Amino acid sequence: MRPDRTVADWIAEGLKTMALHCSCGHYATVTLADLPPRLTRTRLGQNACCAKCGKRGAQVVRDMAAHYAEMEAKSGFSAGYPATKG
């Protein structure tokens, strides 16, 4: 994904969530519909505040757990991603 993508771009692609990763090792997912569409990927990461350590700034990436769950639902094939195991 290009760093200048907006929340609106991700929603238009059909993404519903994104993952934020803090340098302390904590991560969280955010629901895109809850975010203002004007935010860019860079700004979203810079404005995020870690709930574990309080540090501001995060890496924003695709929510791979949701991605693999969607692929499994569509194809029936499991990639063995731990979050999709029930």
C-alpha distances in whole Angstrom, upper triangle without the diagonal:
4,6,9,7,10,12,13,10,9,13,13,11,14,12,15,14,12,13,14,16,19,20,23,22,22,19,19,17,17,18,16,19,20,18,19,17,17,15,12,10,12,15,14,14,17,19,19,22,23,25,27,27,27,24,22,18,16,12,10,8,9,12,13,17,16,14,17,20,18,19,22,23,22,24,26,25,24,22,24,21,23,22,23,27,29
4,6,6,10,12,13,11,11,15,15,13,16,15,17,17,14,15,16,17,20,21,24,23,23,21,21,19,19,19,17,20,21,19,19,16,16,14,10,9,10,13,14,14,16,18,19,22,23,26,28,28,27,24,22,18,16,13,11,11,12,15,17,20,20,18,21,23,22,22,26,27,26,27,30,28,28,25,27,25,27,26,27,30,33
4,6,9,11,13,11,12,15,16,15,18,16,18,16,13,14,14,15,17,18,22,21,21,19,19,18,17,18,16,19,20,17,17,15,14,12,8,6,6,10,11,11,12,15,16,19,20,24,25,25,24,21,18,15,13,11,9,10,12,16,17,21,20,19,22,25,24,24,28,29,28,30,32,30,29,27,29,26,27,26,27,31,33
4,6,10,11,10,11,14,15,15,17,16,18,17,15,16,16,18,20,21,25,24,24,21,21,19,18,19,16,18,19,16,15,13,11,10,6,6,7,9,11,12,13,15,17,20,22,25,27,27,25,23,19,16,15,13,12,13,14,18,20,23,22,21,24,26,25,26,29,30,29,31,33,32,32,30,31,28,30,28,30,33,35
4,7,8,6,7,10,11,11,14,12,14,14,12,15,15,18,20,22,25,24,23,21,19,17,16,16,13,15,17,14,13,10,10,9,6,6,9,10,11,12,14,16,17,20,22,25,27,27,26,23,20,17,16,14,11,11,12,15,18,21,19,18,22,23,22,23,26,27,26,28,30,30,29,27,29,26,28,26,27,31,33
4,5,5,7,9,10,11,13,12,13,13,12,14,15,18,20,23,25,25,23,20,19,16,14,14,10,12,14,11,10,7,7,6,4,6,9,9,9,12,14,14,15,19,21,23,26,26,25,23,20,17,16,15,12,13,13,15,18,21,19,19,22,23,22,24,27,27,26,29,31,31,30,29,30,27,29,26,27,31,33
4,5,5,6,9,10,11,9,10,10,9,13,13,17,19,22,25,24,22,19,16,14,11,10,7,9,10,7,7,5,7,6,6,7,11,10,9,12,14,14,14,18,19,21,24,25,23,22,19,17,15,14,11,12,12,13,17,19,17,17,20,21,20,22,25,24,24,27,29,29,28,27,28,25,27,24,25,28,30
4,5,5,6,9,10,10,11,12,12,16,17,21,23,26,28,27,25,22,20,17,14,12,8,9,11,9,9,5,7,8,9,10,14,14,12,15,18,17,18,21,23,25,28,29,27,26,23,21,19,18,15,15,14,16,19,21,18,18,22,22,20,22,25,24,24,27,29,30,29,28,30,27,29,26,26,30,31
4,5,5,6,9,9,11,12,12,16,17,20,23,26,28,27,26,22,20,17,15,14,10,12,14,12,12,9,10,10,9,10,13,14,13,16,18,19,19,23,24,26,29,30,28,27,24,21,19,18,14,14,13,15,17,20,17,16,20,21,19,20,24,23,22,25,28,28,27,26,29,26,28,25,26,29,31
4,5,5,7,5,8,9,9,12,14,18,21,23,26,24,23,19,17,14,12,11,8,10,13,11,12,9,12,11,10,10,13,14,13,15,18,18,17,21,22,24,26,27,26,25,22,20,17,16,12,11,9,11,14,16,14,13,17,17,15,17,21,20,20,22,25,25,24,23,25,22,24,22,22,26,27
4,5,5,5,6,9,10,14,16,20,23,26,28,26,24,21,18,15,12,10,7,8,11,11,11,9,12,12,12,12,16,17,14,17,20,19,19,22,23,25,27,29,28,27,24,22,20,18,15,14,12,13,15,17,14,14,17,17,15,17,20,19,19,22,24,25,25,24,26,23,25,22,22,26,27
4,5,7,10,12,13,17,19,23,26,29,31,29,28,24,22,18,16,14,11,11,15,14,14,11,13,14,14,14,18,19,17,20,22,22,22,26,27,28,31,32,31,30,27,25,23,21,17,16,14,15,18,19,16,15,19,19,16,18,21,20,19,22,25,25,26,25,28,25,27,25,24,28,29
4,6,9,11,12,16,18,21,25,27,30,28,26,23,21,17,16,14,12,13,16,16,16,13,16,16,15,14,18,19,18,19,23,23,22,26,27,28,30,32,31,30,27,24,22,20,16,14,12,13,15,17,14,12,16,16,14,15,18,18,16,19,22,22,22,22,24,22,24,22,21,25,27
4,6,9,11,15,18,21,25,28,30,27,25,22,19,16,14,12,10,11,15,15,16,14,17,17,17,16,20,21,18,20,23,23,22,25,26,27,29,31,30,30,28,25,22,20,17,15,12,12,14,15,11,11,14,14,11,13,16,15,14,17,20,20,21,21,23,21,23,20,19,23,24
4,6,8,11,14,17,21,24,26,24,22,18,16,12,11,9,8,10,13,13,15,13,16,15,15,13,17,18,16,17,20,20,19,22,22,23,26,27,27,26,24,22,19,17,13,11,8,9,11,12,9,9,12,12,10,13,16,15,15,18,20,20,19,19,21,18,20,17,17,21,22
4,7,11,14,17,20,24,25,23,20,17,14,10,9,6,6,7,10,11,13,13,16,15,15,14,18,18,15,17,20,19,18,20,21,21,24,26,25,25,23,21,18,17,14,12,10,9,11,12,8,10,13,12,11,14,16,15,16,19,20,21,20,20,21,18,20,16,16,20,21
4,7,10,13,17,20,21,19,17,13,10,6,5,5,5,8,10,10,13,13,16,14,14,13,16,16,13,14,17,17,15,17,17,18,20,22,22,21,20,18,15,14,11,10,7,6,9,10,8,9,13,12,12,15,17,17,18,20,21,21,20,19,20,17,18,14,15,19,20
4,7,10,13,17,18,16,14,11,9,6,6,7,7,11,11,11,14,13,15,13,12,10,13,14,10,11,14,14,12,15,15,16,18,20,19,19,17,15,12,10,7,6,5,5,8,10,9,10,13,14,14,16,18,19,20,22,23,22,21,19,20,17,17,15,16,20,21
4,7,10,13,15,12,11,7,6,4,6,9,10,14,14,13,16,16,18,15,14,11,13,14,11,10,14,14,11,13,12,14,15,17,17,16,15,13,9,8,6,5,6,5,8,9,10,11,13,15,15,17,19,20,22,23,24,23,21,19,19,15,16,13,16,19,21
4,7,10,12,10,8,6,5,6,8,11,12,15,15,13,16,17,18,14,13,10,11,12,9,7,10,11,8,10,9,11,13,14,14,12,11,9,6,6,5,6,9,8,11,13,13,15,17,18,19,21,23,24,25,27,28,26,24,22,22,18,18,16,19,22,23
4,7,8,7,6,4,7,9,11,15,16,19,18,17,20,20,21,17,16,13,13,14,12,9,11,13,10,10,9,11,11,12,13,11,11,9,5,5,7,8,11,10,12,14,15,17,18,20,21,23,24,26,27,28,29,27,24,22,22,18,18,16,19,22,24
4,5,6,5,6,9,12,13,17,18,22,20,19,21,22,22,18,18,15,14,14,13,9,11,12,9,9,7,10,9,9,10,8,8,7,5,7,9,11,14,14,16,17,19,20,22,23,25,26,28,29,31,32,32,31,28,26,25,21,20,19,23,25,27
4,5,7,9,12,15,17,21,22,25,24,22,24,25,25,21,20,17,15,17,15,12,12,14,12,11,9,12,11,10,11,9,10,9,7,8,12,14,17,17,18,20,22,23,24,26,28,29,30,32,33,34,34,32,29,27,26,22,22,21,25,27,29
4,6,9,12,16,18,22,23,26,25,23,26,27,27,24,23,20,19,19,18,14,15,16,13,12,9,11,8,7,10,8,11,11,10,11,14,16,19,18,20,20,23,24,25,26,29,30,31,32,34,35,35,33,30,27,26,23,21,21,25,26,28
4,7,10,14,16,20,22,25,24,23,26,27,27,24,23,19,19,20,18,15,16,17,14,13,10,11,9,10,12,11,13,12,10,11,13,14,16,16,16,17,20,21,21,23,25,26,27,29,31,32,31,30,26,24,22,19,18,17,21,22,24
4,7,11,13,17,19,22,21,20,23,25,25,22,21,18,18,19,16,13,15,16,12,11,7,8,7,8,11,11,12,12,10,11,12,14,16,14,15,15,18,20,21,21,24,25,26,28,30,31,30,29,26,24,22,19,17,16,20,21,23
4,7,10,14,16,19,18,17,20,22,23,19,19,16,16,17,14,12,14,15,11,11,8,9,9,11,12,12,13,12,9,9,10,11,12,10,12,12,14,16,17,18,20,22,23,24,26,28,27,26,23,21,20,16,15,14,17,19,21
4,7,10,13,15,14,14,18,19,21,18,18,15,16,16,13,12,15,14,10,11,9,9,10,13,13,14,14,13,10,11,10,11,11,9,12,11,12,15,17,17,19,21,22,23,25,27,26,26,23,21,21,17,16,13,16,19,20
4,7,9,12,12,12,16,17,19,16,16,14,16,16,12,12,15,14,11,13,12,12,14,16,16,16,16,14,12,11,9,10,9,7,10,10,10,12,15,14,16,18,19,20,22,24,24,24,21,20,20,16,16,13,15,18,19
4,6,9,8,8,12,13,15,13,14,12,15,14,10,11,14,13,10,12,12,13,15,18,17,17,16,14,12,12,10,11,10,9,13,12,11,14,17,16,17,20,21,21,23,25,26,26,24,23,23,19,19,16,18,21,22
4,6,6,7,11,12,15,13,15,14,17,16,12,14,17,15,13,15,16,16,19,21,20,20,19,18,16,16,12,13,12,10,14,13,11,14,17,16,15,19,20,20,21,24,25,25,24,23,24,20,20,17,18,21,22
4,5,5,8,8,11,10,12,11,15,14,11,13,16,15,13,16,17,18,21,23,22,21,19,17,16,15,12,12,11,11,15,15,13,14,18,17,16,19,22,21,22,25,26,26,25,25,25,22,23,20,20,24,25
4,6,8,8,12,12,14,14,18,16,13,16,19,17,16,19,20,20,24,26,24,24,22,20,19,19,16,16,15,14,18,18,15,17,20,19,18,21,23,22,23,26,27,28,27,27,28,25,25,22,22,26,26
4,7,9,12,12,14,15,17,15,12,15,17,15,14,16,17,17,21,23,21,21,19,19,18,18,16,17,16,15,19,19,17,19,22,21,20,24,25,24,25,29,30,30,29,29,29,26,26,22,24,27,27
4,6,9,8,11,11,14,12,9,12,14,12,12,14,16,17,21,22,20,20,17,16,15,16,13,15,15,15,19,20,18,19,23,22,22,25,27,26,27,30,31,32,30,30,30,27,27,24,25,28,29
4,5,6,10,12,14,11,10,13,15,12,13,16,19,20,23,24,22,21,18,17,17,18,15,17,18,18,22,23,21,22,26,26,24,27,30,29,29,32,34,34,33,33,33,30,31,27,29,32,33
4,5,8,10,13,11,10,14,16,14,15,19,21,23,26,27,24,23,20,19,18,18,15,16,16,18,21,23,20,21,25,25,23,26,29,28,28,31,33,33,32,31,33,30,31,28,28,32,33
4,6,10,12,10,10,13,14,13,15,18,21,23,26,27,24,23,19,18,18,18,16,18,18,20,23,25,23,24,27,28,26,29,32,31,31,34,36,36,35,34,35,32,33,30,31,35,36
4,7,8,6,6,10,10,10,11,15,18,20,23,23,21,19,16,14,14,14,12,15,16,18,21,23,21,22,26,26,25,27,30,30,30,33,35,34,33,32,33,29,30,28,29,33,34
4,5,5,6,9,10,10,12,16,18,21,23,23,21,19,16,13,13,12,10,12,14,16,20,22,21,21,24,26,24,26,29,29,29,32,34,33,32,30,32,28,29,27,29,32,34
4,6,5,6,9,10,11,14,16,19,21,21,20,18,14,11,10,9,7,9,11,13,16,19,18,18,22,23,22,24,27,27,27,30,31,30,29,27,28,25,26,24,26,29,31
4,5,5,6,9,10,14,16,19,21,20,18,16,12,9,9,8,8,11,14,16,19,22,21,21,24,26,26,27,30,31,31,33,34,33,32,30,30,27,28,26,28,32,34
4,5,5,6,8,12,15,18,20,19,17,15,11,9,10,10,10,13,16,18,21,23,23,23,26,27,27,29,32,32,32,35,36,35,34,32,33,29,30,28,30,33,35
4,6,5,6,10,12,15,18,18,15,14,10,8,8,9,8,11,13,15,18,20,19,20,23,24,24,26,29,29,30,32,33,33,31,29,30,26,27,24,26,30,31
4,6,5,9,10,14,15,15,13,11,8,5,5,6,6,10,13,14,17,19,19,20,23,24,24,26,28,29,30,32,33,32,30,28,28,25,25,23,26,29,30
4,6,8,11,14,16,15,13,10,6,4,6,8,9,13,16,18,21,23,23,24,27,28,28,30,32,33,34,36,37,36,34,32,32,28,28,27,29,32,34
4,6,10,13,15,14,12,10,6,6,8,11,11,15,17,18,22,23,23,24,27,28,28,30,33,33,34,36,37,37,34,33,33,29,29,27,29,32,34
4,6,9,12,12,9,8,6,5,6,9,9,13,16,16,19,20,20,22,25,25,26,28,30,31,32,34,35,34,32,30,30,26,26,23,26,29,30
4,6,9,8,6,6,4,6,8,11,12,16,18,18,21,22,22,24,26,27,28,30,32,32,34,36,37,36,33,31,31,27,26,24,27,29,30
4,5,6,5,5,6,8,8,11,12,15,18,17,20,20,21,23,25,25,27,29,30,31,33,35,35,34,31,29,28,25,23,21,25,27,28
4,6,6,8,10,11,11,14,15,18,19,18,21,20,21,24,25,25,27,30,30,31,33,35,35,34,31,30,29,25,23,21,24,26,27
4,6,8,11,13,12,15,17,19,21,19,21,21,22,25,26,26,29,31,31,32,35,36,36,35,31,30,28,24,23,21,25,26,27
4,6,9,11,12,15,17,20,22,21,23,23,25,27,29,29,31,33,34,35,37,39,38,37,34,32,30,27,25,24,28,29,30
4,6,9,11,15,17,20,22,22,24,24,26,28,30,30,32,34,35,36,38,40,40,38,35,34,32,29,27,26,29,31,32
4,6,9,12,15,18,21,21,23,24,25,27,29,30,31,33,35,36,38,39,39,38,35,33,32,28,27,26,29,31,33
4,7,11,13,16,19,20,23,24,25,26,28,29,30,32,34,35,37,38,39,38,35,33,32,29,28,26,30,32,33
4,7,9,13,16,17,20,22,22,24,26,27,28,30,32,33,34,36,37,35,33,30,30,27,26,25,28,30,32
4,6,10,13,14,16,18,19,20,22,24,25,26,28,29,31,32,33,31,29,27,27,23,23,21,24,27,29
4,6,10,12,14,16,17,18,20,22,23,24,26,27,28,30,30,29,27,24,24,21,21,20,23,25,28
4,7,9,12,14,14,15,17,19,20,21,23,24,25,27,28,27,25,22,23,19,20,19,21,24,26
4,6,8,11,12,11,14,16,16,17,20,21,22,23,25,23,21,19,20,16,18,16,18,21,24
4,6,9,9,8,11,13,13,14,16,18,18,20,21,20,18,16,18,14,16,14,15,19,21
4,6,6,6,9,10,11,13,15,16,17,19,19,18,16,15,15,12,13,11,12,16,18
4,5,5,6,8,10,10,12,14,15,16,17,15,13,11,12,9,11,9,10,13,16
4,5,5,6,9,10,11,12,14,15,15,14,12,11,11,7,8,6,7,10,13
4,6,5,6,9,10,10,12,14,15,14,13,12,13,10,11,8,8,12,14
4,5,5,6,9,10,11,12,13,13,11,11,12,10,12,10,10,13,16
4,5,5,6,8,10,10,11,9,8,7,9,7,10,9,7,10,13
4,5,5,6,9,10,10,10,8,9,10,8,10,8,6,9,11
4,5,5,6,9,10,10,10,11,13,12,14,12,9,13,14
4,5,5,6,8,7,8,9,11,11,14,13,10,13,15
4,5,5,5,5,5,8,10,10,12,12,8,10,12
4,6,6,8,9,11,13,13,15,13,10,12,13
4,6,8,10,12,15,15,18,16,13,15,17
4,5,8,11,13,15,17,17,13,15,17
4,6,10,12,13,16,15,12,13,14
4,7,9,11,14,14,11,12,14
4,5,7,10,11,8,9,11
4,6,9,11,9,10,13
4,6,9,7,7,11
4,6,6,7,11
4,5,5,9
4,6,8
4,6
4
